[in-house]
C-alpha cells in the first residue's frame, strides 16, 4: 500500500480514489436501471390501482363501514 506510483501518490491512495469512482458508477447504473425498467412498471401499477378505486367508488357494493 505504501508503494509510490507517481511522486507522492501511493498505491493505497490510488485504490481509495478508485473506490469512489466505482461507487459512483454503481449508483449511476442503479438509477438508470430503476428509471428504465422499474419506474414504468410502478407507474402502470399505480394507474391500475387508481382506476380500480374509481370503479369501486362508482359502484355501490352493499354496506360500507367506515374506519373506527
N, C-alpha and C positions, 0 to 999 in steps of 0.2 A: 504494500500500500504506500510505502514511502519512496517508491521508485520515481525518480524525476523523469518526466516526459519532455517538457519544453520549459526551460527556465525554472520557475518555482512551481509549475503545475505538476502535481503528483498524480499517480495512478488512482489513489483513493479519492482525491478531489474530482478527478475526471469521472470516475464511476458515480459519485454523488450527483454530479451535474447531469449525467446521462439518465439517472433515475427520474429527475424532474421532467426530462423530455419524454421518457417512456410513459410516465403517468399522464402527461398532457395529451399524448397520442391516444392512450386508452380512454380517457374521458371524452375526447373528441369523437372517437369511434362509437362509444356508448350513446352519446347524444344523437349522433347521426342514425344509428340503428333504431333508437326509440322513435325519432321523428319519421323515419321512412316506413317502419314495419308495425310498430306497436300503436302509435298515436292514431292512425287511421282506423284501426280496429276498435280502439276505445271510443272514438267519436261515433262510429257506427252503432256500437252497443248503447251509448247514451241516447242517441236519436231513437233507437228502437224502444228503449225504456220510456222515454218521454211520450212516444206515440201510444204505447200500451197504457200509460197512466191517463192520457187524454181520452182514450176509448173507454176506460173504466169509469171515468168521471161522467161521460155522456150517458152510459147505460146504467140505470139503477139496478142493483143486484140485491134485492131483498133488504134485510135490515143492515144498517151500518152503525156500528158502535164507535164512538169517539174514543180518544185516548183518555185514560184516567187522569 
